[in-house]
Amino acid sequence: MVLSVEEKKQRNIERTRKWRAENPEKHKEQNARYYQKHREKKLAQIKKSQAKIREENPNFFAQKSAAYYQKNKPKMLAKAKEYKATEHGYKVTLTSSWNFRGLKGDLDMIYRIYKSTKFCDDCACELDTHTFTKKCMDHCHKSGGFRGVVCVRCNNRRG
């Protein structure tokens, strides 16, 4: 019995599927080796493809991202909240906020000072989570220089 080209292709596809189902670890290893071998070429193809898409529709990726966010918003917000609850997430959120507000200097060092400070540098009140005794990072609004860790009242007084 002689098989046509299409029948041979179909037979090979079935054999491959069967082998992959029987040997998932070997298949995974093969994929990893192939990826490593052809990584640069594949990345170049992806970049070229994305450039073409951007040329044809400049807002494509922004629209796709917005659609994904709307579809997965509760899940993404929960993940962000979970991340911010970690030590690293808290640090990144806080230092990003300081950077946005104009603080200049070694933010890692300032963060360590901020975390270890228990009392206001001005009035010596104990810093906690209450409204008026909440911890604030005080800085010069002109130069961006760090001035100290103070309570909310002292920070408002300093300006």
URTADA-V825581 format. One record per backbone hydrogen bond with DSSP energy under -0.5 kcal/mol. NH is the residue of the N-H (numbers start at 1). CO is the residue of the C=O. Records with the same first field share a line. If there is no record, write none. Layout:
# URTADA-V825581
NH: CO + CO
This chain:
# URTADA-V825581
8: 4
9: 5
10: 6
11: 7
12: 8
13: 9
14: 10
15: 11
16: 12
17: 13
18: 14
19: 15
20: 16
21: 17
22: 18
23: 19
27: 23
28: 24
29: 25
30: 26
31: 27
32: 28
33: 29
34: 30
35: 31
36: 32
37: 33
38: 34
39: 35 + 36
42: 38
43: 39
44: 40
45: 41
46: 42
47: 43
48: 44
49: 45
50: 46
51: 47
52: 48
53: 49
54: 50
55: 51
56: 52
57: 53
60: 57
63: 59
64: 60
65: 61
66: 62
67: 63
68: 64
69: 65
70: 66
71: 67
72: 68
73: 69 + 70
76: 72
77: 73
78: 74
79: 75
80: 76
81: 77
82: 78
83: 79
84: 80
85: 81
86: 83
89: 83
90: 86
91: 87
92: 88
93: 89
94: 90
95: 91
96: 92
97: 93
98: 94
99: 95
100: 96
101: 97
102: 99
103: 98
104: 144
107: 105
110: 106
111: 107
112: 108
113: 109
114: 110
115: 111
116: 112
117: 113
120: 125
121: 149
124: 120
127: 118
128: 133
134: 131
135: 128
136: 150
138: 136 + 148
140: 145
144: 140
147: 138
148: 138
150: 136 + 148
152: 134
153: 132
155: 151
156: 152
157: 153
158: 154
159: 155
